[in-house]
């Protein structure tokens, strides 16, 4: 592994030296790959267009991140910014110089990359959903369009994944092999959901059981290894010790912070789908469906951006986890229940469809939007 890590450091040094002019773009792509954007941007957009895809996206992201946590605990992957400080592989006590950035100092183990895994997982779901309609058409023109769409969308997929991977290596938070492993693992999780039973029919009881299983299985794994004197939080002290700026170390990058955040979103999704507000907004008639969904998208994205203003106190770790769970649960409650209900109430019933309504409705049909939630 030392040889693999040493070669990875050479790649990082090459990127930081020769691609310095792309620093702004690479930092931006690292934010694009942030798993939190799945729930703050991609989910509200897709759930309003196609609830089935939006639901699948959340399940795939949560399960994928759970696997990412378990893999991180099993593989004990180092991160470059602390590995170069502790390794004995360099002669004469020389240390390879790596530049750090405000988003470098993540505290969890490094393998596989959570950004690369989450990004590849959710983009795989989105691309597959966008192509699902065209694949069912049989005429020649539709087949040609499907092939063009297939080539374009998968090219976009790989451009985004490569950019996210390069950005994570550039900021010295991952070695190259860790981001490659993350992309492959994310695609495998997403592909598994393409062949799994539909999750849109899951009952609230199923959501609760999934939350309990994912939380206690991870906690039991942690406690069992702790009993045999294996500390799975070994990476946190290393991050605090070797980060160039102590202010860059955040509690929300710890292993349990991600787990609690994801379980909060999954629990909130279960509550919102089975809520009276969602049922009322779903069954309400009147108004134009296209405008309704467009307003829901705009209102959801705007409301969720306000969540970034809410700062959770970090003086108590357990309080932070509890409030993080509640804050995350509020995201799907806002997108699925509160915003659609309020938009339904505020919109005046009209029998006339605008061109926007027609285009949105056609887009929903093309994406295979299901009415399963409204039956």
C-alpha positions in Angstrom: 0.0 0.0 0.0 2.9 2.4 0.7 3.9 2.2 -3.0 0.3 2.8 -4.1 0.1 5.8 -1.7 3.5 7.2 -2.8 2.4 7.1 -6.5 -0.9 8.7 -5.5 1.0 11.5 -3.8 3.0 12.1 -7.1 -0.3 12.4 -8.9 -1.6 14.9 -6.4 1.6 17.0 -6.6 1.3 17.0 -10.4 -2.3 18.2 -10.3 -1.6 20.9 -7.7 1.5 22.2 -9.6 0.4 22.0 -13.2 -3.4 22.6 -12.9 -3.3 25.4 -10.4 -5.2 27.6 -12.8 -8.2 25.2 -12.6 -8.4 25.5 -8.8 -11.7 27.3 -8.8 -13.3 24.8 -11.1 -12.0 21.8 -9.2 -13.2 23.2 -5.9 -16.6 23.7 -7.5 -16.7 20.2 -8.8 -15.9 18.9 -5.3 -19.0 20.7 -4.1 -21.0 19.2 -7.0 -20.0 15.8 -5.7 -21.0 16.6 -2.1 -23.5 13.9 -1.0 -25.6 16.6 0.7 -26.5 18.1 -2.7 -28.4 14.9 -3.4 -31.0 15.9 -0.9 -30.8 19.7 -1.3 -30.8 19.9 -5.2 -31.3 16.6 -7.1 -34.0 15.2 -4.9 -36.4 18.2 -4.8 -36.0 18.6 -8.6 -36.6 14.9 -9.5 -39.4 14.2 -6.9 -41.6 16.9 -8.3 -41.0 15.6 -11.9 -41.2 12.0 -11.1 -41.9 10.8 -7.5 -40.7 7.2 -8.3 -37.3 8.4 -9.4 -37.0 10.8 -6.5 -37.8 8.1 -4.0 -35.4 5.6 -5.6 -32.7 8.3 -5.5 -33.1 8.8 -1.8 -33.0 5.0 -1.1 -30.0 4.5 -3.3 -28.1 7.4 -1.8 -28.8 6.3 1.8 -28.0 2.6 1.2 -25.0 3.5 -0.8 -23.7 5.9 1.9 -24.2 3.1 4.5 -22.1 0.7 2.4 -19.5 3.5 2.1 -19.3 3.8 5.8 -18.9 0.1 6.3 -16.2 -0.1 3.6 -14.4 2.8 5.2 -14.3 1.1 8.5 -13.1 -2.2 7.0 -10.5 -0.8 4.6 -8.9 1.7 7.0 -8.0 4.0 4.1 -5.6 6.9 4.9 -6.1 10.3 3.4 -3.1 12.0 1.6 -2.9 15.1 3.8 -2.1 13.1 6.9 -0.4 10.1 5.3 2.5 12.2 4.1 3.1 13.5 7.6 3.2 10.0 9.2 4.7 7.7 6.7 8.3 6.5 7.0 8.7 5.7 3.3 10.5 9.0 2.4 14.3 9.0 2.8 16.2 11.3 5.1 13.0 12.3 7.0 11.9 14.3 3.9 8.1 14.9 3.7 6.2 15.3 0.4 4.6 18.8 0.4 0.9 18.8 -0.3 -1.3 21.9 -0.2 -4.4 21.8 1.8 -7.7 23.7 1.3 -10.7 24.5 3.5 -12.5 21.4 2.2 -9.5 19.1 2.5 -9.7 18.1 6.2 -12.4 15.4 6.2 -12.2 13.3 9.3 -13.4 9.9 8.2 -11.3 7.2 6.6 -10.5 7.8 2.9 -11.4 4.6 1.1 -13.7 4.5 -0.8 -14.4 8.2 -1.6 -17.9 9.1 -0.4 -18.1 12.0 -2.8 -17.2 9.8 -5.8 -19.5 7.0 -4.6 -22.5 9.3 -3.9 -22.1 11.2 -7.2 -21.8 8.2 -9.4 -24.8 6.5 -7.6 -27.2 9.4 -8.0 -26.2 10.4 -11.5 -26.5 6.8 -12.6 -30.1 6.8 -11.3 -30.9 10.1 -13.0 -29.4 9.0 -16.4 -31.1 5.7 -16.3 -34.4 7.4 -15.5 -34.0 9.9 -18.4 -33.3 7.1 -20.8 -36.0 4.7 -19.7 -38.8 6.3 -21.8 -36.9 6.3 -25.1 -35.9 2.7 -24.7 -39.5 1.7 -24.9 -40.1 3.3 -28.3 -39.9 1.1 -31.4 -40.0 3.4 -34.5 -36.8 4.3 -36.3 -36.7 8.0 -35.4 -37.2 7.1 -31.7 -34.4 4.6 -31.8 -32.1 7.1 -33.4 -33.0 9.7 -30.8 -32.5 7.2 -28.0 -29.0 6.3 -29.3 -28.1 10.0 -29.4 -29.5 10.6 -26.0 -27.7 7.6 -24.6 -24.4 8.8 -26.0 -24.9 12.3 -24.7 -26.1 11.5 -21.2 -23.5 8.9 -20.5 -20.8 11.2 -21.8 -22.1 13.9 -19.4 -22.1 11.2 -16.6 -18.5 10.3 -17.1 -17.3 14.0 -17.5 -18.9 14.8 -14.2 -17.5 11.7 -12.4 -14.0 12.3 -13.7 -14.2 15.9 -12.7 -15.4 15.1 -9.2 -12.6 12.4 -8.9 -9.9 14.8 -10.1 -11.1 17.5 -7.7 -11.0 15.2 -4.7 -7.5 14.1 -5.6 -6.4 17.8 -6.3 -7.4 19.0 -2.8 -5.4 16.1 -1.2 -8.4 14.5 0.5 -8.2 11.2 -1.5 -5.7 9.1 -3.3 -6.6 8.2 -7.0 -7.4 4.5 -6.2 -9.9 5.7 -3.5 -12.0 7.8 -5.9 -11.9 5.0 -8.6 -13.2 2.5 -6.1 -15.9 5.0 -5.0 -17.2 5.4 -8.6 -17.4 1.7 -9.2 -19.1 1.0 -5.8 -21.7 3.8 -6.5 -22.6 2.4 -9.9 -23.0 -1.1 -8.5 -25.4 0.2 -5.8 -27.4 2.2 -8.4 -27.6 -0.8 -10.7 -28.8 -3.0 -7.9 -31.7 -0.6 -7.4 -32.6 -0.8 -11.1 -33.3 -4.5 -10.5 -34.7 -4.4 -7.0 -38.5 -4.4 -6.1 -40.0 -0.9 -6.3 -39.6 1.2 -3.2 -42.4 3.6 -3.9 -44.9 1.2 -2.3 -42.9 0.9 0.9 -45.0 1.5 4.0 -44.1 3.7 6.9 -43.3 0.6 8.9 -40.8 -0.4 6.3 -39.1 3.0 6.5 -38.9 2.7 10.3 -37.5 -0.8 10.1 -34.9 0.3 7.5 -33.8 3.2 9.8 -33.5 0.9 12.8 -31.6 -1.8 10.9 -29.1 0.7 9.2 -28.4 2.5 12.5 -28.0 -0.4 14.8 -26.1 -2.6 12.3 -23.5 0.2 12.0 -23.5 0.9 15.7 -23.1 -2.8 16.5 -20.3 -3.1 14.0 -18.6 -0.2 15.7 -19.1 -1.5 19.3 -18.0 -5.1 18.5 -14.8 -3.9 17.1 -14.3 -1.5 19.9 -14.6 -4.5 22.3 -11.6 -6.1 20.6 -9.7 -2.9 21.0 -10.2 -1.7 17.4 -11.1 2.0 17.3 -13.0 2.8 14.1 -12.8 6.5 14.8 -9.0 6.4 14.6 -9.0 8.9 11.7 -10.6 11.7 13.6 -7.5 12.5 15.8 -5.3 12.3 12.7 -7.4 14.8 10.9 -7.3 17.2 13.9 -3.5 16.7 14.3 -2.4 17.2 10.7 -5.0 19.7 9.3 -3.2 22.9 8.4 -6.0 25.0 9.9 -8.0 23.7 12.9 -11.1 25.6 11.7 -11.2 23.4 8.6 -12.0 20.4 10.7 -15.8 20.0 11.0 -17.9 17.5 13.1 -20.3 17.0 10.1 -17.5 15.1 8.3 -17.3 12.4 11.0 -18.5 8.9 10.1 -21.6 9.0 12.4 -22.6 12.5 11.2 -23.1 11.2 7.7 -25.0 8.2 8.9 -27.4 10.2 11.1 -27.9 12.8 8.3 -28.9 10.1 5.8 -31.2 8.2 8.2 -32.9 11.5 9.0 -33.7 12.0 5.3 -35.0 8.5 4.9 -37.2 8.7 7.9 -38.5 12.1 6.8 -39.3 10.7 3.4 -41.4 7.9 4.9 -43.3 10.4 7.1 -44.0 12.8 4.3 -45.2 10.2 1.8 -47.6 8.8 4.3 -48.8 12.2 5.6 -52.2 13.8 5.2 -50.7 16.9 3.7 -49.1 14.8 0.8 -52.4 12.9 0.3 -54.3 16.2 0.2 -52.0 17.9 -2.3 -51.9 14.7 -4.4 -55.7 14.3 -4.6 -56.6 17.9 -5.0 -58.0 18.8 -8.4 -58.1 22.0 -10.2 -55.3 24.3 -11.3 -52.8 23.4 -14.0 -50.6 20.4 -13.2 -47.6 21.7 -15.1 -47.5 25.1 -13.3 -48.1 23.3 -10.0 -45.0 21.2 -10.4 -42.9 24.0 -11.6 -43.9 26.1 -8.6 -43.2 23.2 -6.4 -39.7 22.8 -7.8 -38.9 26.5 -7.4 -40.3 26.8 -3.9 -38.6 23.6 -2.7 -35.2 24.6 -4.0 -35.6 28.1 -2.5 -36.8 26.7 0.9 -33.9 24.2 1.1 -31.3 26.9 0.5 -32.5 28.5 3.7 -31.5 25.3 5.5 -27.9 26.3 5.0 -28.5 29.3 7.2 -29.5 27.1 10.1 -26.3 26.3 12.1 -26.4 23.4 14.5 -24.4 23.9 17.8 -21.4 21.7 17.9 -20.4 22.0 21.6 -22.2 18.7 22.3 -21.6 15.8 19.9 -24.8 13.9 20.9 -26.9 17.1 20.6 -25.4 17.7 17.2 -26.3 14.3 16.0 -29.9 14.6 17.3 -30.4 18.0 15.8 -28.8 16.9 12.5 -31.3 14.0 12.3 -34.2 16.4 12.8 -32.9 18.9 10.3 -32.4 16.2 7.7 -35.8 14.8 8.3 -37.3 18.2 7.6 -35.9 18.2 4.1 -38.2 15.6 2.5 -41.1 16.8 4.7 -40.6 20.2 3.1 -40.2 18.9 -0.5 -42.9 16.1 -0.4 -45.6 17.4 2.0 -45.3 21.1 3.0 -44.4 22.8 -0.3 -46.9 20.9 -2.5 -49.7 21.4 0.0 -49.1 25.1 0.2 -48.8 25.5 -3.5 -52.1 23.6 -4.0 -53.8 25.9 -1.5 -52.4 29.1 -3.1 -53.0 28.2 -6.7 -56.3 29.3 -8.1 -58.1 26.6 -10.1 -58.1 27.2 -13.8 -59.2 25.1 -16.7 -56.8 26.6 -19.2 -53.4 25.1 -19.9 -50.5 27.3 -20.7 -47.7 26.2 -23.1 -45.5 25.6 -20.0 -48.0 23.2 -18.6 -48.1 21.3 -21.9 -44.3 21.0 -22.0 -44.0 20.0 -18.4 -46.7 17.4 -18.7 -45.1 15.9 -21.8 -41.8 15.8 -20.0 -43.5 13.9 -17.1 -44.9 11.4 -19.5 -41.6 11.0 -21.2 -39.9 10.4 -17.9 -42.4 7.7 -17.0 -43.9 9.7 -14.1 -46.0 7.3 -12.0 -49.3 8.0 -10.4 -48.8 5.3 -7.9 -48.6 7.8 -5.1 -52.0 9.3 -6.0 -54.0 6.2 -6.4 
